[in-house]
Amino acid sequence: MRHHQEGISSRTQLSQQNTAIGFTAEDFPGIDDETYKELSVDSKAFSVVDINSNQTNSADSMIMAKQVEKKDIKQTAVSDQDLKAAKNKEKEKDQLPALRVSSSVSIPLRYICLGVLVIQTSTNILTLRYSRTRRTPGEPVYLASTAVLCTEILKLLLSYAALLQTSNYDVFKVNKGIHSQLTENWKDGIKLAVPALMYVVQNNLLFLALSKLDAATYQVTYQLKILTTALFSVTMLGRRLNPLKWASLLILMVGVGIVQMPQGSAPVEKEGVSTSGKFVGIVAVLMACVSSGFSGVYFEKIIKGTPISMWMRNLQLAFFSIIIAIIGIIYNDLSTIMDSGFFQGYHTVTWVVICSQGVGGLIIGAVVKYADNILKGFATSISIVVSSLLSYYILDDFTPSLFFVIGSTFVLVSTYLYSLPA
């Protein structure tokens, strides 16, 4: 009788607890005490009743409740941390180094980099075009192969200077690292011979293109390197492009195609711009776009996941480029150099072109560090407009047509859309 009363008491307590969590014994008629107990446990209630001992594990209930509460608090804390991290990242972006003009006015460094990139890109194209087409009668034009070699030597020196700066100007340490890469790790370094070859070919093609095309047409057409880079990224790196990027690439192709459309009436051929010469220039630009896309993606594939610094890679790349450029000079222009000298046709503008080409990579690196791809896309778009205007007003070798305006608009829009984050 006593045992029966204890069972009834246990079931009564169990019913009270189950009622508290949402169900009662009346919801499940005809079940015995053991089944009712299991039902209580399986329902994940916060109390477990031992019918035989007439005791409840209320302490376990409290612990479980506390654990759930802590878990919720922890999840909330993680969410708050993510939100705080995002805000801090945005805040750090806004607090990047700035140039203080006065006590109350400062210009963020990313916008300074944007302006410098626009100036560098526009002036590099215009000065290169000017150096190849404006010369006194009888004056020989300088050899593009020698200019490319001088540019690579400058890149080598700048990369070495950057390595010194990053190592606190420890010359012995830098030289030891270079010697190690050239001797012990030469199998890895020799891989850079491929992009070095492509870069040398690309630079020579660009000199040829700007000898045949006006700066505006060259600048717009050369944006096809975005397309070639994207295609090589998909095939060689296995990247996936979202629909927006594919749409921007389609717009880019349409825009470049429109720019190449002939005008309604036969255009007046200006100095340095003929129909046959323009065709050669377009082919040179297209080949340069393919070379640029492949070499850039191949270089990225090599350096991805390696502990070697970017400056060391740039130094290796310049080293192999110098060797390849020298071979090209010996094969193509040795007799001309023997007759008229290595620096034939050089003048101040030529050296400006070489310096602009050499520091261009450093400026792009600064833009990537302090700005983003959207600003870089804006810089490209602005430089196209600036190059077109200066080519028209200063060089007087370009007359914009309706096709050019429409096509350039397509290219500008596609460049901006492609720079947007996924």
N, C-alpha and C positions, 0 to 999 in steps of 0.2 A: 504493500500500500504506500509505504514511504517512497519507494523507488518510482512508483507511478505518479505520486504527487510532484516529485522532483522533475520528472519528464514533462508533466503538464506545465510546471513553472518555467522550465527551460524553453519549451515551445512558446509559452506566453512572452518571455523576454525576446526570443528570436522574432516573433511576430511583430513586437513593438519596434524592433530595430529595422525589420524589413519594411514596415509601414513608413518608417522615417525616410527610407530611400526610394519609395515609390510603389511597392506591391505588398499584398497581404495574403494570409493563408486562404481566405475565401476566393482569391483569384485562381488557386490551384487545389480544388477539392479532391479528396480521396488519395492523397499521398501520405506516406509515412514520415516519421520524424527524420530518418537518415536522408531520405530524398529531399526533404524540405531544407535540411542543413546544406546538402550539396548545391541545391538551387541558390541558397544564400551565398555560398562561396563563389559559384560560377558567375553570379551576377556582378562580381567584383564590388560588392558592398564594402564599406569601410569598417565592418566589424565581422568577426567570425566567432560563432557561439559553439562551445563544446557542450553538447547536450548531456553527456555522461558526467562531466565535472561541474556543470552548472556555473561555468565561468566564461566571461567574455574577454576577448583581447582588445579592450578599449585602447590600450597603449599603442598596439599595432595600427589601430584605426587613426590615431592622432599622428603617428609617424608617417603613414601613407598620405594623409592629408597635407602634412607639412612638405613631404617630398613633391607632391603635385604642385603645391604653392611655390616651392623653390624653383621647380622646373619652369613654371609660368614666369616667375620673376627673372630667371636666367634667360629665357627666350626673349623677354621684353628688353632685358639689358643688352643682349646681342643685337637686337633690332635698333636700339638706341645707339649702340656703338657704331653700327654700320651707317646710320644716319649722321652721326657726329663725324665719322671718318669722311663721308662724302662732303659734308659742309667744310671740314678742315681742308680737304683737297681743293675745293672751290675757292676757299679763302686763301690758300697758298698760291693758287693760280693768280688771284687778284693781287697778292703781295709779292709778286716776282720783282726782281731788281728794276729800278726805275731811274731815269735821268731827271734829276731835280733842276728845273729851269729857274725857279725862284722859291721863296719860302712857302708859297702856297700852291705852286704849280709844278707837277712832275709828269713825265711821260713814261708809261710802262715800257720795259725793255722789249717786250714782244712786238710792240708797234714800231719801235725803232728798227728791230730786225726786219720787220715787214717792209718798211721804207727802204732800208739798205738793199734788200733782195730785189725789190722793184727796180731800183736805180742800177744795181749790178747787172741784172738780166737785160734791161733795156739798153744800157750803154755798151755792154759787151757785144750785143748783136749789131748795134749801130756802128760802133768803132771798127768791128771786124769787117762789116760791109764797106765802110769808108776806106779802110786800109787796103782792101782788095780792088777797089774801083777808082779811087782818086789818086792819081799820080801824074807827075809832069811828063810831057811827051818824051819818049826815049828812055825813061827811067824804068828799069826792070821791076817787076812785081816780086815781092819776097816769096821765098819757097815755103809753102805750108808745112812741109815735112820738118824743116828746121824750127819753125815756130812751135810745132807740136813737141819737138824734143826739148826746147827751152821751157815750155810749160811743164813738162813732166819733171825736169830738173828742179824747177821752183817748187812743185808739189813735194818732191823728196826732201828738200831743205825745210819746208814748212812742217812736214810730218816729223822730221828729226827735232826741230825746235819744240814742237808740241810734246814729244816724248821727254825732252829735257825738262820742260816745265812741269810735267806730271810726276817726274822723279826728283823734284827739288834740285834740278840742275846738277845731278850726279852723272857726269860724263862717263865715268868708268862703268857704272851700272847700266846705262843706256847702251854703250858699245858692247858690253858683255851680252846683253839681251839680243842685240842685233846679230852678233856673232853666233849665238846659240841657234837662232832661227835659220841662219844661212847654212850652218854646218850640221848640227844635230837634228834639226827639225826640217830639213830641206825637202823631204817628200811631201810634207804638208804645204810648204811654201810654194812648191813648184806648181801647185794647182792654180795659183793666181796668174800663171802665164796665160791662161785662156782668157779671163776677163781683161787682162792687160792688152792682149792682142786686139780684142774687140774694141777697147777704148781708143787705142791708137788709130785703128781703122775709122772709127766713128768720128774722131776729131778731124782727121784729114777730110772725111766726107763733108763735114760741116763747113770747113774752109772752102771746099769746092762749091757747096750749095750757095753760100753767101757771095761767091764770086759770080753766080748766075742768077740769083733771085733777089728781089727787093726784100728789105728787112721784114715788112709786114707779112708778105706771103710766106716767107720762111718761118716766122714765129708761129703763125696759125697752123701751118702744115706740120711743124715739128711736134705739135701737141699729140700727134698720133702715137708718140712714145708711151702715152698713158694706155692706149689700147694694147700695144705689143707687150708692155710690162704686165698688164693684167692677164693676158693670154699665157705668157710664160709662167706667171705665178700659179695659174690654175694647173698647167701641165707639169711643171717641174716641182712645185712646192705643195701641190694638192690643195690649194686654197679654194674656198667657195665664195662666190660673189653673190650678194643679195640682188633681188630684182632691180633695185634702184641703180646699182652700179652698172648692171647690164644695159639698162635703159640709157644711162648717161654715155656709155660707150657707143651705143647705136646713134645717139644724137651727135656725138663727136665725129663719127664717120660721115654722117650726112652733112655736117657743117663743113668739114674739110673738103668734101666732094663739091659742095656749092661754091666754095672759094675758088676752086680750080676751073669753074665754068667760064668759057670765053665770053667777052662782052659782045653786045649786039653789033657794034661796028668794030672794024679792025683797029686795035689800039696802036698808038704811035710808039714805035720802039725807041726807047731812050737808051742812053749810054749804059752799057753793061747789062741790058735787059733785052734779049731777042727771043723769038719764038723757040728756036732750037736750043738756045742757052737755057731758057726756062724749063724745057723738058729735061735737060741734063740735071738742072738744079733740083727739080721735083724728084727725080729718080735717086739723086744723092741723099735728099732728105729722108725719103722712104727707107733707103738702106740704113741710114743712120738711126732711124727709129727702131728698126729691127735689132741692130747692133746694141743700141742703148737698152732696150728691153731685156735682151738675153744676158748681156754682161751684168746688168744690175741685179737680176734675179739669181744668176749664177754666183755672183759675189756674195749675195745675202745667204745663199745656201751653204757656202763655204764657211762663213764666219758664224753661222748660227750654232750656238751651243759650245763654241770654243772659248777657252779662257784668255786667248790672246787679245790684247787691246785693239781698239779700232785704229789708233794711230800707228801701231806696228803693222797692221794689215795695210793701211794706206801707204806706208813706207815700202813694204814689200811690193805692192801693186805698182808704185811709181818706179821702183827698181827694175822690175820686169818690163815696164812700159818704155823705159829709157833704152834698154837693150834692143827691144823690138823696133823702136823708132830709129835707132842707129842702123840696124839692118835694112830698114826701109830706105833710109837716105843713101846708103851705099849702093843699093840695088837700083834706085830710080834716079837719084839726083847727084851722084858723085861727079860725073863729068861736068855738070853745070857749076857745081861748087868749086871744082878745080879751075874753071875758067874765070868765074866772077866772084868767088868768095862765099863763105858760109853765110855772112850777114848781108848779102846783096839785097837791095831794095828795102832794107830796114830803115825806119824812121821813128819818131816819137810815138805815133799812134800804134805802131806795131808792138812796141814794148808795153803800151797801155793794154793792148789786147792780151798779151802774154800774162801780164800781172792779173788782169781781170779773170782770165781762165784759171789761173793758179789758185786764187783765193776764193773762187766761186764755191768750191766744196766746203770751205770753212764757214762761209756765210749760210749755206744751206744747213750745215750742222747746227749753227746757232739758232736758226729758225725752228728746227725740230726740237731743240732743247728748251727754248724759251717761249715758243708759240705752239701751233698745232697745224694739222693738215688743212684745216679750213682757211686759216690765214695764209698758208702757203698757196692754196688754190686761188685766193683773192690776189695774191702777189702775181701769180702767173697771168690772171685775167687783166690786171691793171697794166702789166708790162706789155701785153699784146696791144692794148689801146695806146699806150705811150709810144711804143715802137712804130705803130702805124702813123700816128700824128707826126712824129719826128722824121720818119721816112718821107712823108709828104711835104713837110714844110722846110726841112733842112737839107736832106739828101736830094730831094726833088726827083726821085726815081720811082715814085709810086703814085698812082691815081686811083683812089677808091671807087669801086663800082657798086651797084646795087647788090650784085651777087656776093661781093666781098663783105658788105655790111651784114647781110642776112647770114651768110656762112659763119662770120666771126661771132655773131650773136649766139648761134648754135654752139660754137666751141666754148664760148664764155660760160654759157649755162651748163654745158656738160662738165666742164672743169670744176665748177662749183658743186654740182650734184655728186660727182665722184669723190670729192673731198669730204663729204658729209659722213659722220660715223655710222657704222652699221646699226 
